[in-house]
Amino acid sequence: MIEEKDEATQLHVLLSLTFLSEEARDNNIKSIIDNSLVSKVLKYIGAKDDRLVVNALKVIGNIARGSKELTHVKLKQNILLKK
């Protein structure tokens, strides 16, 4: 669903991922990482709709707030260098 072309659906999916990752529970964050959603979320950093950009940044920020191990996984994927 995150690859859906409808922006309303994209926004709802990003809002859901934001909610799941907000608690910074490692199991939620690990699920997001294990399901290869981070690379899909990163695509929205350059979106025209600011709501998509903001929620994508929240998800990435919440992942970075997780455990040291999960943060290291993201750094290895160079998330800070993506546009």
C-alpha positions as CSV (number, residue, x, y, z in Angstrom):
1,M,0.0,0.0,0.0
2,I,2.9,2.4,0.6
3,E,3.6,2.3,-3.2
4,E,0.0,3.2,-4.0
5,K,-0.3,6.2,-6.3
6,D,-3.1,7.8,-4.4
7,E,-1.6,10.5,-2.1
8,A,-4.4,10.0,0.5
9,T,-3.5,6.3,0.8
10,Q,0.2,7.1,0.9
11,L,-0.4,9.6,3.7
12,H,-2.5,7.1,5.7
13,V,0.2,4.5,5.4
14,L,2.9,6.9,6.5
15,L,0.7,8.1,9.4
16,S,0.3,4.4,10.5
17,L,4.1,3.8,10.3
18,T,4.7,7.0,12.3
19,F,2.3,5.8,15.0
20,L,3.9,2.3,15.1
21,S,7.4,3.8,15.3
22,E,6.5,6.6,17.8
23,E,6.5,4.3,20.7
24,A,10.1,3.4,19.9
25,R,9.4,-0.1,20.7
26,D,12.2,-2.1,19.1
27,N,9.9,-4.8,17.9
28,N,7.8,-2.3,15.9
29,I,10.8,-0.6,14.5
30,K,12.4,-4.0,13.7
31,S,9.3,-5.0,11.9
32,I,9.4,-1.9,9.8
33,I,13.1,-2.6,8.9
34,D,12.6,-6.3,8.4
35,N,9.7,-5.7,5.9
36,S,12.0,-3.4,3.8
37,L,9.7,-0.4,4.4
38,V,12.6,2.0,5.2
39,S,13.7,2.4,1.6
40,K,10.1,2.9,0.6
41,V,9.6,5.6,3.3
42,L,12.8,7.3,2.2
43,K,11.2,7.9,-1.3
44,Y,8.8,10.3,0.3
45,I,11.5,12.6,1.6
46,G,11.5,14.3,-1.8
47,A,7.7,14.4,-2.2
48,K,5.9,17.5,-3.3
49,D,3.3,17.1,-0.5
50,D,4.8,18.4,2.7
51,R,2.5,16.1,4.7
52,L,4.2,13.1,3.1
53,V,7.7,14.5,3.7
54,V,7.0,15.3,7.4
55,N,5.6,11.9,8.1
56,A,8.5,10.2,6.3
57,L,10.9,12.2,8.4
58,K,9.1,11.3,11.6
59,V,9.3,7.5,10.7
60,I,13.1,7.8,10.0
61,G,13.6,9.9,13.2
62,N,11.7,7.4,15.3
63,I,13.8,4.6,13.9
64,A,17.0,6.5,14.7
65,R,15.6,7.0,18.3
66,G,15.3,3.2,18.7
67,S,18.0,0.9,20.1
68,K,21.6,1.4,19.3
69,E,21.6,-1.7,17.1
70,L,18.6,-0.6,15.0
71,T,20.1,2.9,14.6
72,H,23.4,1.3,13.4
73,V,21.4,-0.7,10.8
74,K,20.0,2.6,9.4
75,L,23.4,4.3,9.4
76,K,24.8,1.3,7.4
77,Q,22.1,1.9,4.8
78,N,23.2,5.6,4.5
79,I,19.8,7.1,5.4
80,L,21.5,10.4,6.1
81,L,22.7,10.6,2.5
82,K,19.4,9.9,0.8
83,K,17.2,12.6,-0.7
